[in-house]
Amino acid sequence: MKQTINSITISPKVVYSQGYDIQFLGLEKLHPFDSCKYSRTWRVLADRFGDRLIANSLAPLSPVTSEMLQVVHTTDYLKNLHRSHFVAKSLELDSLGFLPISILDSRVLKPMRLATTGTIMASEAALEFGIAINLSGGYHHASAERGEGFCIYSDIAIAIYSLRQSQKIHVDDRVAIVDLDAHQGNGLARIFYDDPSVRILDMYNQQIYPNDNHARERVDCSIPLLSGTKDDRYLGLLKDRLPAFLREKELPKIVFYNAGTDIYERDLLGGLKISERGILERDRFVFQTVSDLGIPLVMVLSGGYAPESYRLIADSISDVLQTWNN
């Protein structure tokens, strides 16, 4: 299907690097997060699309710079990331605190910084090609002065500030964050607490981590859910609230979509009961709604704690590529 955004024919791009995976002697298995889902997703897509995927992919070559990190994160926080115990606590893997910081940095933090570059690249590609998907990122719990929930760098916030610095968008241009991870995106809400040009829709399980009441006050469209929420209720709320959120006042110049698969019924942490079909329908609705309004869209992966997470992601991305790259 040929469709245009800002007179540009939509041609979705996938951003990926082999350096996204987080692995070190099996220690990554101490956390339920599948830190290798990035390469697993890529391999499924490569099997399905072959050269078509390569022709529509971009690869970040280097991690985000310290100068760009400082645009969002405090100096004290970035200094503390040179301490093993601080990093291990931020990752919620206290048992890794005994490792030298050089190992934690190269095996864990560097892949996250590379993924942050990927989100910046995806944001630029979205403005040029209409849709871009970073096969990592979505670290929505990281705030300016703190990392938590396996989130160290706020890649979406950094990408927004990067677009502003490069004048690809203006400082007062409206930007939207659509956060459909099962967990409340408290870090992003805190970072943009006093920035009304960034509007946030957050649909999340209110009965699980992080229960951040201060951050919740900042969200423009908060959709709290109860554990056990199923497809009909979930999709009904999304289809009712998302279009109105995007159309309120002026349309955003770009949308960042946190597409967590931890809403899946078999997820270990999300507590919701959304089926495979429901996740595909959710993602299809978000992409179609945003593109129909002529708004560039960036998707990042965010959370997902089921063994099938990578396959759910690959199915949604396959749907996007089949819809717009024919």
Contacts in CASP RR format, 6 or more apart in sequence:
PFRMAT RR
TARGET T0000
AUTHOR 0000-0000-0000
METHOD contacts of the structure
MODEL  1
MKQTINSITISPKVVYSQGYDIQFLGLEKLHPFDSCKYSRTWRVLADRFG
DRLIANSLAPLSPVTSEMLQVVHTTDYLKNLHRSHFVAKSLELDSLGFLP
ISILDSRVLKPMRLATTGTIMASEAALEFGIAINLSGGYHHASAERGEGF
CIYSDIAIAIYSLRQSQKIHVDDRVAIVDLDAHQGNGLARIFYDDPSVRI
LDMYNQQIYPNDNHARERVDCSIPLLSGTKDDRYLGLLKDRLPAFLREKE
LPKIVFYNAGTDIYERDLLGGLKISERGILERDRFVFQTVSDLGIPLVMV
LSGGYAPESYRLIADSISDVLQTWNN
1 323 0 8 1.000
1 324 0 8 1.000
1 326 0 8 1.000
2 9 0 8 1.000
2 10 0 8 1.000
3 9 0 8 1.000
3 10 0 8 1.000
3 291 0 8 1.000
3 324 0 8 1.000
4 10 0 8 1.000
4 294 0 8 1.000
5 130 0 8 1.000
5 291 0 8 1.000
5 294 0 8 1.000
5 295 0 8 1.000
5 296 0 8 1.000
6 130 0 8 1.000
6 294 0 8 1.000
6 296 0 8 1.000
8 128 0 8 1.000
8 129 0 8 1.000
8 130 0 8 1.000
10 129 0 8 1.000
10 130 0 8 1.000
10 131 0 8 1.000
10 291 0 8 1.000
10 324 0 8 1.000
11 56 0 8 1.000
11 129 0 8 1.000
11 130 0 8 1.000
11 131 0 8 1.000
11 324 0 8 1.000
11 325 0 8 1.000
12 56 0 8 1.000
12 129 0 8 1.000
12 130 0 8 1.000
12 131 0 8 1.000
12 132 0 8 1.000
12 133 0 8 1.000
12 320 0 8 1.000
12 321 0 8 1.000
12 324 0 8 1.000
12 325 0 8 1.000
13 56 0 8 1.000
13 57 0 8 1.000
13 58 0 8 1.000
13 122 0 8 1.000
13 125 0 8 1.000
13 126 0 8 1.000
13 129 0 8 1.000
13 131 0 8 1.000
13 132 0 8 1.000
13 133 0 8 1.000
14 45 0 8 1.000
14 53 0 8 1.000
14 56 0 8 1.000
14 57 0 8 1.000
14 58 0 8 1.000
14 132 0 8 1.000
14 133 0 8 1.000
14 135 0 8 1.000
14 317 0 8 1.000
14 321 0 8 1.000
15 57 0 8 1.000
15 58 0 8 1.000
15 59 0 8 1.000
15 60 0 8 1.000
15 118 0 8 1.000
15 119 0 8 1.000
15 121 0 8 1.000
15 122 0 8 1.000
15 125 0 8 1.000
15 132 0 8 1.000
15 133 0 8 1.000
15 134 0 8 1.000
15 135 0 8 1.000
16 38 0 8 1.000
16 42 0 8 1.000
16 57 0 8 1.000
16 58 0 8 1.000
16 59 0 8 1.000
16 134 0 8 1.000
16 135 0 8 1.000
16 136 0 8 1.000
17 59 0 8 1.000
17 60 0 8 1.000
17 61 0 8 1.000
17 114 0 8 1.000
17 115 0 8 1.000
17 118 0 8 1.000
18 39 0 8 1.000
19 111 0 8 1.000
19 114 0 8 1.000
20 38 0 8 1.000
20 39 0 8 1.000
20 111 0 8 1.000
20 114 0 8 1.000
20 115 0 8 1.000
20 135 0 8 1.000
20 136 0 8 1.000
21 35 0 8 1.000
21 36 0 8 1.000
21 38 0 8 1.000
21 39 0 8 1.000
21 111 0 8 1.000
22 28 0 8 1.000
22 35 0 8 1.000
22 36 0 8 1.000
22 107 0 8 1.000
22 108 0 8 1.000
22 111 0 8 1.000
22 112 0 8 1.000
23 35 0 8 1.000
23 36 0 8 1.000
23 107 0 8 1.000
24 103 0 8 1.000
24 107 0 8 1.000
24 108 0 8 1.000
27 93 0 8 1.000
27 96 0 8 1.000
28 35 0 8 1.000
28 36 0 8 1.000
30 93 0 8 1.000
30 95 0 8 1.000
30 96 0 8 1.000
31 91 0 8 1.000
31 92 0 8 1.000
31 93 0 8 1.000
31 150 0 8 1.000
32 268 0 8 1.000
32 269 0 8 1.000
32 305 0 8 1.000
33 150 0 8 1.000
33 303 0 8 1.000
33 304 0 8 1.000
33 305 0 8 1.000
34 40 0 8 1.000
34 304 0 8 1.000
34 305 0 8 1.000
34 307 0 8 1.000
34 309 0 8 1.000
34 310 0 8 1.000
37 301 0 8 1.000
37 304 0 8 1.000
37 309 0 8 1.000
37 310 0 8 1.000
37 313 0 8 1.000
38 115 0 8 1.000
38 135 0 8 1.000
38 136 0 8 1.000
38 301 0 8 1.000
40 310 0 8 1.000
40 311 0 8 1.000
41 135 0 8 1.000
41 301 0 8 1.000
41 310 0 8 1.000
41 313 0 8 1.000
41 314 0 8 1.000
41 317 0 8 1.000
42 135 0 8 1.000
44 310 0 8 1.000
44 311 0 8 1.000
44 314 0 8 1.000
44 318 0 8 1.000
45 53 0 8 1.000
45 314 0 8 1.000
45 317 0 8 1.000
45 318 0 8 1.000
45 321 0 8 1.000
46 53 0 8 1.000
46 54 0 8 1.000
48 314 0 8 1.000
48 318 0 8 1.000
49 318 0 8 1.000
49 321 0 8 1.000
52 321 0 8 1.000
52 325 0 8 1.000
53 321 0 8 1.000
56 321 0 8 1.000
56 325 0 8 1.000
58 118 0 8 1.000
58 121 0 8 1.000
58 122 0 8 1.000
58 125 0 8 1.000
58 132 0 8 1.000
60 114 0 8 1.000
60 115 0 8 1.000
60 117 0 8 1.000
60 118 0 8 1.000
60 121 0 8 1.000
61 117 0 8 1.000
62 114 0 8 1.000
62 117 0 8 1.000
63 110 0 8 1.000
63 113 0 8 1.000
63 114 0 8 1.000
63 116 0 8 1.000
63 117 0 8 1.000
64 113 0 8 1.000
64 114 0 8 1.000
64 116 0 8 1.000
64 117 0 8 1.000
64 120 0 8 1.000
64 153 0 8 1.000
64 155 0 8 1.000
64 158 0 8 1.000
66 78 0 8 1.000
68 120 0 8 1.000
68 158 0 8 1.000
68 161 0 8 1.000
68 162 0 8 1.000
69 78 0 8 1.000
69 113 0 8 1.000
69 116 0 8 1.000
69 153 0 8 1.000
69 158 0 8 1.000
70 78 0 8 1.000
71 158 0 8 1.000
71 161 0 8 1.000
71 162 0 8 1.000
71 165 0 8 1.000
72 144 0 8 1.000
72 153 0 8 1.000
72 154 0 8 1.000
72 157 0 8 1.000
72 158 0 8 1.000
72 161 0 8 1.000
72 191 0 8 1.000
73 142 0 8 1.000
73 144 0 8 1.000
73 145 0 8 1.000
73 153 0 8 1.000
73 154 0 8 1.000
74 144 0 8 1.000
74 145 0 8 1.000
76 145 0 8 1.000
77 144 0 8 1.000
77 145 0 8 1.000
77 146 0 8 1.000
77 147 0 8 1.000
80 86 0 8 1.000
81 87 0 8 1.000
81 90 0 8 1.000
81 105 0 8 1.000
81 109 0 8 1.000
81 152 0 8 1.000
82 101 0 8 1.000
83 101 0 8 1.000
84 96 0 8 1.000
84 97 0 8 1.000
84 98 0 8 1.000
84 99 0 8 1.000
84 100 0 8 1.000
84 101 0 8 1.000
84 104 0 8 1.000
85 94 0 8 1.000
85 97 0 8 1.000
87 96 0 8 1.000
87 97 0 8 1.000
87 101 0 8 1.000
87 104 0 8 1.000
87 105 0 8 1.000
87 108 0 8 1.000
87 109 0 8 1.000
87 152 0 8 1.000
88 94 0 8 1.000
88 95 0 8 1.000
88 96 0 8 1.000
88 97 0 8 1.000
88 99 0 8 1.000
88 104 0 8 1.000
90 146 0 8 1.000
90 147 0 8 1.000
90 148 0 8 1.000
90 149 0 8 1.000
90 152 0 8 1.000
91 108 0 8 1.000
91 149 0 8 1.000
91 150 0 8 1.000
91 152 0 8 1.000
92 148 0 8 1.000
92 149 0 8 1.000
92 150 0 8 1.000
96 104 0 8 1.000
97 104 0 8 1.000
109 152 0 8 1.000
111 136 0 8 1.000
112 137 0 8 1.000
112 139 0 8 1.000
112 152 0 8 1.000
112 153 0 8 1.000
112 155 0 8 1.000
113 153 0 8 1.000
114 136 0 8 1.000
115 134 0 8 1.000
115 136 0 8 1.000
115 137 0 8 1.000
115 139 0 8 1.000
115 155 0 8 1.000
116 137 0 8 1.000
116 139 0 8 1.000
116 153 0 8 1.000
116 155 0 8 1.000
116 158 0 8 1.000
116 159 0 8 1.000
118 134 0 8 1.000
118 136 0 8 1.000
118 137 0 8 1.000
118 155 0 8 1.000
119 134 0 8 1.000
119 136 0 8 1.000
119 137 0 8 1.000
119 138 0 8 1.000
119 155 0 8 1.000
119 156 0 8 1.000
119 158 0 8 1.000
119 159 0 8 1.000
119 298 0 8 1.000
119 300 0 8 1.000
120 155 0 8 1.000
120 158 0 8 1.000
120 159 0 8 1.000
120 162 0 8 1.000
121 132 0 8 1.000
121 134 0 8 1.000
122 132 0 8 1.000
122 133 0 8 1.000
122 134 0 8 1.000
122 159 0 8 1.000
122 298 0 8 1.000
122 299 0 8 1.000
122 300 0 8 1.000
123 132 0 8 1.000
123 159 0 8 1.000
123 160 0 8 1.000
123 162 0 8 1.000
123 163 0 8 1.000
123 254 0 8 1.000
123 256 0 8 1.000
123 298 0 8 1.000
124 163 0 8 1.000
124 166 0 8 1.000
124 168 0 8 1.000
125 132 0 8 1.000
126 132 0 8 1.000
126 254 0 8 1.000
126 296 0 8 1.000
126 297 0 8 1.000
126 298 0 8 1.000
127 163 0 8 1.000
127 168 0 8 1.000
127 169 0 8 1.000
127 254 0 8 1.000
127 296 0 8 1.000
130 291 0 8 1.000
130 296 0 8 1.000
130 297 0 8 1.000
131 287 0 8 1.000
131 291 0 8 1.000
131 296 0 8 1.000
131 297 0 8 1.000
131 299 0 8 1.000
131 320 0 8 1.000
131 324 0 8 1.000
132 296 0 8 1.000
132 297 0 8 1.000
132 298 0 8 1.000
132 299 0 8 1.000
133 298 0 8 1.000
133 299 0 8 1.000
133 300 0 8 1.000
133 317 0 8 1.000
133 320 0 8 1.000
134 155 0 8 1.000
134 298 0 8 1.000
134 299 0 8 1.000
134 300 0 8 1.000
134 301 0 8 1.000
135 301 0 8 1.000
135 313 0 8 1.000
136 300 0 8 1.000
136 301 0 8 1.000
137 155 0 8 1.000
137 300 0 8 1.000
137 301 0 8 1.000
137 302 0 8 1.000
138 151 0 8 1.000
138 155 0 8 1.000
138 156 0 8 1.000
138 181 0 8 1.000
138 258 0 8 1.000
138 300 0 8 1.000
138 301 0 8 1.000
138 302 0 8 1.000
138 303 0 8 1.000
139 150 0 8 1.000
139 151 0 8 1.000
139 152 0 8 1.000
139 153 0 8 1.000
139 154 0 8 1.000
139 155 0 8 1.000
139 156 0 8 1.000
139 302 0 8 1.000
140 151 0 8 1.000
140 154 0 8 1.000
140 156 0 8 1.000
140 179 0 8 1.000
140 181 0 8 1.000
140 183 0 8 1.000
140 185 0 8 1.000
140 186 0 8 1.000
140 187 0 8 1.000
140 188 0 8 1.000
140 258 0 8 1.000
140 302 0 8 1.000
141 147 0 8 1.000
141 148 0 8 1.000
141 149 0 8 1.000
141 150 0 8 1.000
141 151 0 8 1.000
141 183 0 8 1.000
141 185 0 8 1.000
141 186 0 8 1.000
141 187 0 8 1.000
141 210 0 8 1.000
142 148 0 8 1.000
142 151 0 8 1.000
142 152 0 8 1.000
142 153 0 8 1.000
142 154 0 8 1.000
142 187 0 8 1.000
143 154 0 8 1.000
143 186 0 8 1.000
143 187 0 8 1.000
143 190 0 8 1.000
143 191 0 8 1.000
144 154 0 8 1.000
144 190 0 8 1.000
144 191 0 8 1.000
148 210 0 8 1.000
149 209 0 8 1.000
149 210 0 8 1.000
151 187 0 8 1.000
154 187 0 8 1.000
154 188 0 8 1.000
154 191 0 8 1.000
155 300 0 8 1.000
156 177 0 8 1.000
156 188 0 8 1.000
156 256 0 8 1.000
156 258 0 8 1.000
156 300 0 8 1.000
157 188 0 8 1.000
157 191 0 8 1.000
157 192 0 8 1.000
159 256 0 8 1.000
159 298 0 8 1.000
160 175 0 8 1.000
160 198 0 8 1.000
160 256 0 8 1.000
163 169 0 8 1.000
163 254 0 8 1.000
164 170 0 8 1.000
164 171 0 8 1.000
169 175 0 8 1.000
169 253 0 8 1.000
169 254 0 8 1.000
171 197 0 8 1.000
172 197 0 8 1.000
173 197 0 8 1.000
173 252 0 8 1.000
173 253 0 8 1.000
174 197 0 8 1.000
174 198 0 8 1.000
174 199 0 8 1.000
174 249 0 8 1.000
174 250 0 8 1.000
174 251 0 8 1.000
174 252 0 8 1.000
174 253 0 8 1.000
175 197 0 8 1.000
175 198 0 8 1.000
175 199 0 8 1.000
175 252 0 8 1.000
175 253 0 8 1.000
175 254 0 8 1.000
175 255 0 8 1.000
175 256 0 8 1.000
176 198 0 8 1.000
176 199 0 8 1.000
176 200 0 8 1.000
176 201 0 8 1.000
176 245 0 8 1.000
176 246 0 8 1.000
176 252 0 8 1.000
176 254 0 8 1.000
176 255 0 8 1.000
176 256 0 8 1.000
176 295 0 8 1.000
177 188 0 8 1.000
177 192 0 8 1.000
177 198 0 8 1.000
177 199 0 8 1.000
177 200 0 8 1.000
177 201 0 8 1.000
177 202 0 8 1.000
177 255 0 8 1.000
177 256 0 8 1.000
177 258 0 8 1.000
178 201 0 8 1.000
178 242 0 8 1.000
178 245 0 8 1.000
178 255 0 8 1.000
178 256 0 8 1.000
178 257 0 8 1.000
178 258 0 8 1.000
178 286 0 8 1.000
178 290 0 8 1.000
179 185 0 8 1.000
179 188 0 8 1.000
179 200 0 8 1.000
179 201 0 8 1.000
179 202 0 8 1.000
179 203 0 8 1.000
179 204 0 8 1.000
179 258 0 8 1.000
179 302 0 8 1.000
180 203 0 8 1.000
180 238 0 8 1.000
180 257 0 8 1.000
180 258 0 8 1.000
180 259 0 8 1.000
180 260 0 8 1.000
180 263 0 8 1.000
180 282 0 8 1.000
180 286 0 8 1.000
181 204 0 8 1.000
181 258 0 8 1.000
181 259 0 8 1.000
181 260 0 8 1.000
181 262 0 8 1.000
181 263 0 8 1.000
181 302 0 8 1.000
181 303 0 8 1.000
182 204 0 8 1.000
182 205 0 8 1.000
182 208 0 8 1.000
182 260 0 8 1.000
182 262 0 8 1.000
182 263 0 8 1.000
182 267 0 8 1.000
182 269 0 8 1.000
182 270 0 8 1.000
182 271 0 8 1.000
182 272 0 8 1.000
182 303 0 8 1.000
183 204 0 8 1.000
183 205 0 8 1.000
183 208 0 8 1.000
183 209 0 8 1.000
183 210 0 8 1.000
183 262 0 8 1.000
183 269 0 8 1.000
183 270 0 8 1.000
183 303 0 8 1.000
184 202 0 8 1.000
184 204 0 8 1.000
184 206 0 8 1.000
184 209 0 8 1.000
184 210 0 8 1.000
184 211 0 8 1.000
184 212 0 8 1.000
184 215 0 8 1.000
184 216 0 8 1.000
185 202 0 8 1.000
185 204 0 8 1.000
185 210 0 8 1.000
185 212 0 8 1.000
185 215 0 8 1.000
185 258 0 8 1.000
186 210 0 8 1.000
186 212 0 8 1.000
186 215 0 8 1.000
186 216 0 8 1.000
187 212 0 8 1.000
187 215 0 8 1.000
188 200 0 8 1.000
189 200 0 8 1.000
189 202 0 8 1.000
189 212 0 8 1.000
189 215 0 8 1.000
189 216 0 8 1.000
189 218 0 8 1.000
189 219 0 8 1.000
190 212 0 8 1.000
190 214 0 8 1.000
190 215 0 8 1.000
190 218 0 8 1.000
192 198 0 8 1.000
192 200 0 8 1.000
192 218 0 8 1.000
193 215 0 8 1.000
193 218 0 8 1.000
199 220 0 8 1.000
199 221 0 8 1.000
199 245 0 8 1.000
199 248 0 8 1.000
199 252 0 8 1.000
200 218 0 8 1.000
200 219 0 8 1.000
200 220 0 8 1.000
200 221 0 8 1.000
201 219 0 8 1.000
201 220 0 8 1.000
201 221 0 8 1.000
201 223 0 8 1.000
201 241 0 8 1.000
201 242 0 8 1.000
201 245 0 8 1.000
202 219 0 8 1.000
202 221 0 8 1.000
202 222 0 8 1.000
202 223 0 8 1.000
203 223 0 8 1.000
203 224 0 8 1.000
203 225 0 8 1.000
203 234 0 8 1.000
203 237 0 8 1.000
203 238 0 8 1.000
203 241 0 8 1.000
204 223 0 8 1.000
204 224 0 8 1.000
204 225 0 8 1.000
205 224 0 8 1.000
205 225 0 8 1.000
205 226 0 8 1.000
205 227 0 8 1.000
205 229 0 8 1.000
205 270 0 8 1.000
205 271 0 8 1.000
205 272 0 8 1.000
206 224 0 8 1.000
206 225 0 8 1.000
206 226 0 8 1.000
207 226 0 8 1.000
207 227 0 8 1.000
207 271 0 8 1.000
208 227 0 8 1.000
208 269 0 8 1.000
208 270 0 8 1.000
208 271 0 8 1.000
209 269 0 8 1.000
216 222 0 8 1.000
220 245 0 8 1.000
221 241 0 8 1.000
221 245 0 8 1.000
223 237 0 8 1.000
223 238 0 8 1.000
223 241 0 8 1.000
225 233 0 8 1.000
225 234 0 8 1.000
225 237 0 8 1.000
225 272 0 8 1.000
227 271 0 8 1.000
227 272 0 8 1.000
228 271 0 8 1.000
228 272 0 8 1.000
228 273 0 8 1.000
229 272 0 8 1.000
229 273 0 8 1.000
229 274 0 8 1.000
230 273 0 8 1.000
230 274 0 8 1.000
230 275 0 8 1.000
231 273 0 8 1.000
231 274 0 8 1.000
231 275 0 8 1.000
231 277 0 8 1.000
231 278 0 8 1.000
231 281 0 8 1.000
234 263 0 8 1.000
234 272 0 8 1.000
234 274 0 8 1.000
234 278 0 8 1.000
234 282 0 8 1.000
235 278 0 8 1.000
235 281 0 8 1.000
235 282 0 8 1.000
235 285 0 8 1.000
238 282 0 8 1.000
238 285 0 8 1.000
238 286 0 8 1.000
239 285 0 8 1.000
242 285 0 8 1.000
242 286 0 8 1.000
242 289 0 8 1.000
243 289 0 8 1.000
246 252 0 8 1.000
246 255 0 8 1.000
246 289 0 8 1.000
246 290 0 8 1.000
246 293 0 8 1.000
246 295 0 8 1.000
247 293 0 8 1.000
251 293 0 8 1.000
251 294 0 8 1.000
251 295 0 8 1.000
252 295 0 8 1.000
253 295 0 8 1.000
253 296 0 8 1.000
254 295 0 8 1.000
254 296 0 8 1.000
254 297 0 8 1.000
254 298 0 8 1.000
255 290 0 8 1.000
255 295 0 8 1.000
255 296 0 8 1.000
255 297 0 8 1.000
255 298 0 8 1.000
256 298 0 8 1.000
256 300 0 8 1.000
257 286 0 8 1.000
257 290 0 8 1.000
257 297 0 8 1.000
257 298 0 8 1.000
257 299 0 8 1.000
257 300 0 8 1.000
258 300 0 8 1.000
258 302 0 8 1.000
259 283 0 8 1.000
259 286 0 8 1.000
259 299 0 8 1.000
259 300 0 8 1.000
259 301 0 8 1.000
259 302 0 8 1.000
259 313 0 8 1.000
259 316 0 8 1.000
260 301 0 8 1.000
260 302 0 8 1.000
260 303 0 8 1.000
260 304 0 8 1.000
261 267 0 8 1.000
261 279 0 8 1.000
261 301 0 8 1.000
261 303 0 8 1.000
261 304 0 8 1.000
261 306 0 8 1.000
261 309 0 8 1.000
261 312 0 8 1.000
261 313 0 8 1.000
262 269 0 8 1.000
262 270 0 8 1.000
262 272 0 8 1.000
262 302 0 8 1.000
262 303 0 8 1.000
262 304 0 8 1.000
262 305 0 8 1.000
262 306 0 8 1.000
262 309 0 8 1.000
263 270 0 8 1.000
263 272 0 8 1.000
263 274 0 8 1.000
263 279 0 8 1.000
263 282 0 8 1.000
264 272 0 8 1.000
264 274 0 8 1.000
264 275 0 8 1.000
264 276 0 8 1.000
264 279 0 8 1.000
264 304 0 8 1.000
264 306 0 8 1.000
264 308 0 8 1.000
264 309 0 8 1.000
264 312 0 8 1.000
265 272 0 8 1.000
265 273 0 8 1.000
265 274 0 8 1.000
265 275 0 8 1.000
266 306 0 8 1.000
266 308 0 8 1.000
267 304 0 8 1.000
267 305 0 8 1.000
267 306 0 8 1.000
267 309 0 8 1.000
268 305 0 8 1.000
268 306 0 8 1.000
269 304 0 8 1.000
269 305 0 8 1.000
270 305 0 8 1.000
274 282 0 8 1.000
276 308 0 8 1.000
276 312 0 8 1.000
276 315 0 8 1.000
279 312 0 8 1.000
279 315 0 8 1.000
279 316 0 8 1.000
280 312 0 8 1.000
280 315 0 8 1.000
280 316 0 8 1.000
280 319 0 8 1.000
283 299 0 8 1.000
283 316 0 8 1.000
283 319 0 8 1.000
283 320 0 8 1.000
284 316 0 8 1.000
284 319 0 8 1.000
286 297 0 8 1.000
287 297 0 8 1.000
287 299 0 8 1.000
287 320 0 8 1.000
287 323 0 8 1.000
290 297 0 8 1.000
291 297 0 8 1.000
291 324 0 8 1.000
301 313 0 8 1.000
303 309 0 8 1.000
306 312 0 8 1.000
END
